[in-house]
Amino acid sequence: MKSYKIKMLPLAKIDLSEIIDYLSDFSETVALNQYDKIIEKINGLKQFPLLYEEVRVGASEFRYRRIVVDNYLVFYVVFEDYVEIHRIIHSKMDTSKI
């Protein structure tokens, strides 16, 4: 079975860091659990990158896919041998403005 590499763009890393920082203000346990859930789903893309639905995001040339992790959305693109994580945002955010 083919294994894909995961590449997280700098903006996605910032998104994840901001999510964890925000949640840490309320509960470190909740923040760490959310981090673990998001990373677990992302790591699952190594084996099954096409598992999640494809979504249209504005006029982008990319064919985005989206993972729903609790209240967060992970947007990513599948390439020939790697998966690129572009953004991790709260589900209530307006994706057309991002």
Backbone as ProteinMPNN parsed JSONL, in Angstrom:
{"seq_chain_A": "MKSYKIKMLPLAKIDLSEIIDYLSDFSETVALNQYDKIIEKINGLKQFPLLYEEVRVGASEFRYRRIVVDNYLVFYVVFEDYVEIHRIIHSKMDTSKI", "coords_chain_A": {"N_chain_A": [[0.849, -1.182, 0.0], [0.549, 2.166, -0.844], [2.233, 4.892, 0.713], [1.684, 8.141, 1.686], [3.427, 11.239, 2.042], [3.219, 13.797, 4.521], [2.808, 17.218, 4.303], [2.796, 20.184, 5.967], [1.675, 23.349, 5.458], [3.121, 26.571, 6.298], [1.097, 28.42, 7.129], [-0.965, 26.727, 7.959], [0.256, 25.542, 10.125], [0.434, 27.739, 11.801], [-2.304, 28.226, 12.129], [-3.052, 25.9, 13.596], [-1.495, 26.205, 15.897], [-2.592, 28.58, 16.932], [-5.204, 27.737, 17.485], [-4.738, 25.851, 19.51], [-3.484, 27.478, 21.422], [-5.612, 29.22, 22.023], [-7.561, 27.427, 23.068], [-6.138, 26.522, 25.257], [-6.303, 28.593, 27.043], [-8.63, 28.087, 28.333], [-8.637, 25.357, 29.054], [-6.027, 23.194, 29.5], [-6.048, 20.467, 29.127], [-8.214, 20.031, 27.379], [-7.226, 21.437, 25.171], [-4.907, 19.932, 24.513], [-6.11, 17.453, 23.947], [-7.653, 18.163, 21.707], [-5.649, 18.899, 19.923], [-4.367, 16.396, 19.626], [-6.453, 14.919, 18.375], [-6.766, 16.289, 15.925], [-4.204, 15.989, 14.769], [-4.086, 13.201, 14.635], [-6.092, 12.634, 12.724], [-4.976, 13.953, 10.511], [-2.595, 12.476, 10.2], [-3.719, 10.072, 9.423], [-4.134, 10.475, 6.772], [-1.891, 9.644, 5.473], [-2.191, 7.025, 4.641], [-4.787, 6.961, 3.585], [-5.579, 9.228, 1.699], [-7.666, 10.07, 0.057], [-9.992, 9.702, 1.352], [-11.722, 11.618, 2.447], [-14.233, 14.126, 1.684], [-14.285, 15.994, -1.382], [-14.099, 19.459, -1.846], [-15.283, 22.583, -3.101], [-13.475, 25.532, -3.139], [-13.798, 28.741, -3.34], [-12.326, 30.422, -6.114], [-10.162, 28.832, -6.445], [-7.408, 27.029, -7.851], [-6.793, 24.623, -6.863], [-7.752, 21.282, -5.913], [-9.418, 20.886, -3.341], [-9.737, 18.977, -0.331], [-11.605, 18.07, 2.581], [-11.418, 17.646, 6.054], [-13.433, 17.012, 8.823], [-13.06, 17.777, 12.113], [-14.328, 17.599, 15.044], [-15.138, 20.807, 15.946], [-13.617, 21.901, 13.951], [-12.098, 22.443, 10.736], [-10.088, 20.865, 8.402], [-8.301, 21.69, 5.672], [-7.019, 20.346, 2.731], [-4.757, 19.244, 0.091], [-4.27, 16.73, -2.296], [-1.445, 15.38, -3.718], [0.748, 13.716, -6.08], [2.544, 12.087, -4.525], [2.377, 13.061, -1.986], [0.607, 14.767, 0.686], [-0.719, 17.92, 1.169], [-1.259, 20.11, 3.728], [-3.282, 22.822, 4.01], [-4.939, 24.712, 5.463], [-6.309, 25.069, 8.78], [-9.19, 25.533, 10.302], [-11.811, 27.096, 12.29], [-15.075, 25.741, 12.197], [-17.154, 27.573, 11.999], [-16.196, 29.742, 10.71], [-16.17, 31.895, 7.855], [-15.474, 30.457, 4.981], [-15.153, 31.561, 2.475], [-13.879, 33.935, 2.831], [-11.35, 33.398, 3.499]], "CA_chain_A": [[0.0, 0.0, 0.0], [1.311, 3.408, -0.959], [2.186, 5.792, 1.859], [1.894, 9.537, 1.309], [4.059, 12.116, 3.028], [2.382, 14.916, 4.928], [3.473, 18.521, 4.369], [1.897, 21.193, 6.52], [2.121, 24.695, 5.095], [3.315, 27.441, 7.47], [-0.161, 29.002, 7.581], [-1.687, 25.676, 8.685], [0.934, 25.404, 11.425], [-0.001, 28.893, 12.59], [-3.698, 27.959, 12.488], [-3.088, 24.893, 14.654], [-0.926, 26.822, 17.094], [-3.571, 29.538, 17.464], [-6.307, 26.954, 18.049], [-4.284, 25.266, 20.773], [-3.296, 28.587, 22.366], [-6.939, 29.687, 22.431], [-8.177, 26.42, 23.937], [-5.338, 26.433, 26.49], [-6.79, 29.617, 27.967], [-9.76, 27.514, 29.06], [-8.27, 24.063, 29.619], [-4.891, 22.562, 28.817], [-6.448, 19.111, 28.757], [-9.033, 20.155, 26.166], [-6.325, 21.857, 24.089], [-4.077, 18.785, 24.12], [-6.979, 16.453, 23.313], [-8.016, 18.64, 20.369], [-4.429, 18.763, 19.116], [-4.195, 14.973, 19.314], [-7.475, 14.515, 17.409], [-6.456, 16.879, 14.618], [-2.988, 15.336, 14.248], [-4.438, 11.808, 14.313], [-6.8, 12.652, 11.438], [-4.004, 14.321, 9.474], [-1.707, 11.327, 9.996], [-4.474, 9.054, 8.702], [-4.038, 10.771, 5.336], [-0.729, 8.939, 4.909], [-2.682, 5.802, 4.009], [-6.082, 7.149, 2.923], [-5.738, 10.663, 1.433], [-8.88, 10.363, -0.7], [-11.12, 9.286, 2.188], [-12.622, 12.723, 2.774], [-14.91, 14.746, 0.55], [-13.682, 17.096, -2.131], [-14.938, 20.658, -1.742], [-14.896, 23.738, -3.926], [-13.112, 26.67, -2.299], [-13.621, 29.933, -4.165], [-11.839, 30.23, -7.483], [-8.86, 28.19, -6.32], [-7.066, 26.011, -8.84], [-6.582, 23.37, -6.143], [-8.885, 20.404, -5.626], [-9.342, 20.722, -1.892], [-10.515, 18.01, 0.429], [-11.85, 18.635, 3.9], [-11.662, 16.76, 7.191], [-14.121, 17.644, 9.936], [-12.591, 17.281, 13.408], [-15.123, 18.351, 16.012], [-15.541, 22.112, 15.418], [-12.55, 22.411, 13.083], [-12.006, 21.934, 9.366], [-8.725, 20.771, 7.872], [-8.32, 21.725, 4.213], [-5.778, 19.79, 2.202], [-4.683, 18.905, -1.323], [-3.534, 15.496, -2.532], [-0.561, 15.364, -4.878], [1.121, 12.365, -6.484], [3.132, 11.281, -3.448], [2.266, 13.732, -0.69], [-0.598, 15.518, 1.025], [-0.339, 19.246, 1.648], [-2.258, 20.702, 4.594], [-3.282, 24.262, 3.727], [-5.533, 25.506, 6.539], [-7.092, 24.428, 9.834], [-10.002, 26.657, 10.76], [-13.048, 26.786, 13.005], [-16.137, 25.481, 11.222], [-18.064, 28.713, 11.879], [-15.568, 30.791, 9.915], [-16.611, 32.0, 6.478], [-14.347, 29.993, 4.16], [-14.982, 32.4, 1.291], [-13.041, 35.08, 3.18], [-10.031, 32.916, 3.936]], "C_chain_A": [[0.889, 1.237, 0.0], [1.145, 4.267, 0.29], [2.552, 7.2, 1.391], [2.629, 10.271, 2.428], [3.089, 13.247, 3.34], [3.253, 16.171, 4.985], [2.454, 19.525, 4.881], [2.454, 22.569, 6.187], [2.247, 25.56, 6.349], [2.012, 28.037, 8.009], [-0.993, 27.981, 8.37], [-1.059, 25.453, 10.059], [0.527, 26.545, 12.357], [-1.446, 28.683, 13.046], [-3.778, 27.007, 13.678], [-2.567, 25.465, 15.964], [-1.914, 27.783, 17.745], [-4.77, 28.829, 18.09], [-5.922, 26.425, 19.423], [-4.065, 26.352, 21.824], [-4.642, 29.077, 22.903], [-7.578, 28.703, 23.413], [-7.438, 26.284, 25.27], [-5.762, 27.471, 27.523], [-7.932, 29.092, 28.837], [-9.395, 26.212, 29.769], [-7.12, 23.454, 28.82], [-5.247, 21.159, 28.341], [-7.262, 19.121, 27.463], [-8.145, 20.511, 24.975], [-5.484, 20.681, 23.591], [-4.898, 17.701, 23.444], [-7.354, 16.866, 21.899], [-6.824, 18.529, 19.423], [-4.246, 17.314, 18.676], [-5.191, 14.497, 18.264], [-7.157, 15.023, 16.008], [-5.251, 16.179, 13.99], [-3.266, 13.888, 13.861], [-5.143, 11.728, 12.961], [-5.852, 12.983, 10.289], [-3.081, 13.142, 9.18], [-2.405, 10.183, 9.267], [-4.439, 9.257, 7.19], [-2.851, 10.08, 4.68], [-1.166, 7.691, 4.154], [-3.941, 6.026, 3.166], [-6.355, 8.621, 2.604], [-7.034, 11.025, 0.707], [-10.148, 10.026, 0.085], [-12.157, 10.387, 2.373], [-13.118, 13.432, 1.527], [-14.097, 15.868, -0.092], [-14.646, 18.27, -2.069], [-14.388, 21.751, -2.648], [-14.632, 24.906, -2.977], [-12.815, 27.848, -3.216], [-13.203, 29.6, -5.579], [-10.472, 29.551, -7.488], [-8.645, 27.142, -7.412], [-6.864, 24.645, -8.182], [-7.885, 22.595, -5.996], [-8.798, 20.055, -4.146], [-10.202, 19.574, -1.404], [-10.614, 18.558, 1.842], [-12.11, 17.524, 4.915], [-12.392, 17.585, 8.24], [-13.625, 16.963, 11.209], [-13.26, 18.138, 14.476], [-15.567, 19.677, 15.377], [-14.539, 22.7, 14.431], [-12.554, 21.711, 11.731], [-10.548, 21.964, 8.937], [-8.847, 20.704, 6.353], [-6.976, 21.267, 3.685], [-5.91, 19.45, 0.723], [-3.828, 17.649, -1.45], [-2.734, 15.64, -3.82], [-0.126, 13.926, -5.129], [1.67, 11.514, -5.337], [3.116, 11.973, -2.091], [0.933, 14.451, -0.562], [-0.145, 16.832, 1.631], [-1.501, 19.838, 2.444], [-2.178, 22.22, 4.423], [-3.812, 25.101, 4.88], [-6.227, 24.594, 7.533], [-7.878, 25.548, 10.494], [-11.217, 26.171, 11.552], [-14.172, 26.675, 11.983], [-17.112, 26.642, 11.046], [-17.468, 29.859, 11.069], [-16.102, 30.741, 8.48], [-15.428, 31.643, 5.576], [-14.135, 30.838, 2.916], [-14.083, 33.598, 1.559], [-11.624, 34.667, 3.587], [-9.194, 32.558, 2.72]], "O_chain_A": [[1.857, 1.327, 0.756], [0.054, 4.358, 0.852], [3.598, 7.414, 0.779], [2.468, 9.956, 3.607], [2.246, 13.604, 2.517], [4.301, 16.184, 5.632], [1.382, 19.692, 4.299], [3.568, 22.911, 6.584], [1.566, 25.318, 7.345], [1.843, 28.146, 9.224], [-1.652, 28.342, 9.345], [-1.764, 25.204, 11.037], [0.305, 26.338, 13.549], [-1.777, 28.93, 14.206], [-4.486, 27.274, 14.65], [-3.147, 25.226, 17.023], [-2.057, 27.798, 18.968], [-5.292, 29.274, 19.112], [-6.688, 26.538, 20.38], [-4.42, 26.169, 22.988], [-4.787, 29.319, 24.101], [-8.078, 29.104, 24.464], [-8.048, 25.968, 26.291], [-5.605, 27.262, 28.726], [-8.167, 29.592, 29.937], [-9.778, 25.983, 30.916], [-7.236, 23.231, 27.615], [-4.801, 20.72, 27.281], [-7.024, 18.314, 26.565], [-8.301, 19.946, 23.892], [-5.366, 20.463, 22.385], [-4.444, 17.092, 22.475], [-7.375, 16.034, 20.992], [-6.968, 18.119, 18.271], [-4.001, 17.038, 17.501], [-4.822, 13.751, 17.357], [-7.262, 14.284, 15.029], [-5.281, 15.82, 12.813], [-2.735, 13.402, 12.863], [-4.833, 10.859, 12.146], [-5.918, 12.368, 9.224], [-2.817, 12.846, 8.015], [-1.753, 9.407, 8.567], [-4.684, 8.325, 6.424], [-2.811, 9.947, 3.457], [-0.57, 7.341, 3.135], [-4.137, 5.358, 2.15], [-7.271, 9.209, 3.179], [-7.454, 12.181, 0.743], [-11.25, 10.063, -0.463], [-13.353, 10.104, 2.447], [-12.51, 13.351, 0.46], [-13.339, 16.58, 0.566], [-15.856, 18.103, -2.22], [-13.189, 21.821, -2.917], [-15.459, 25.226, -2.124], [-11.732, 27.948, -3.793], [-13.666, 28.623, -6.167], [-9.712, 29.692, -8.447], [-9.581, 26.462, -7.835], [-6.775, 23.628, -8.871], [-8.972, 23.172, -5.961], [-8.185, 19.06, -3.759], [-11.241, 19.25, -1.98], [-9.816, 19.399, 2.253], [-12.895, 16.605, 4.681], [-12.013, 18.723, 8.515], [-13.747, 15.749, 11.371], [-12.82, 19.249, 14.771], [-16.292, 19.673, 14.382], [-14.614, 23.887, 14.111], [-12.956, 20.555, 11.604], [-9.863, 22.974, 9.094], [-9.432, 19.764, 5.814], [-5.926, 21.733, 4.128], [-7.011, 19.379, 0.176], [-2.794, 17.52, -0.795], [-3.277, 15.977, -4.872], [-0.595, 13.013, -4.449], [1.3, 10.348, -5.198], [3.771, 11.519, -1.152], [0.236, 14.707, -1.544], [0.717, 16.852, 2.51], [-2.591, 20.042, 1.909], [-1.133, 22.826, 4.662], [-3.197, 26.104, 5.242], [-6.675, 23.5, 7.191], [-7.307, 26.409, 11.163], [-11.596, 25.001, 11.491], [-14.212, 27.433, 11.014], [-17.826, 26.696, 10.044], [-18.156, 30.836, 10.774], [-16.441, 29.675, 7.968], [-14.493, 32.431, 5.428], [-13.041, 30.835, 2.353], [-13.577, 34.214, 0.621], [-10.809, 35.506, 3.972], [-8.049, 32.131, 2.864]]}, "name": "protein", "num_of_chains": 1, "seq": "MKSYKIKMLPLAKIDLSEIIDYLSDFSETVALNQYDKIIEKINGLKQFPLLYEEVRVGASEFRYRRIVVDNYLVFYVVFEDYVEIHRIIHSKMDTSKI"}
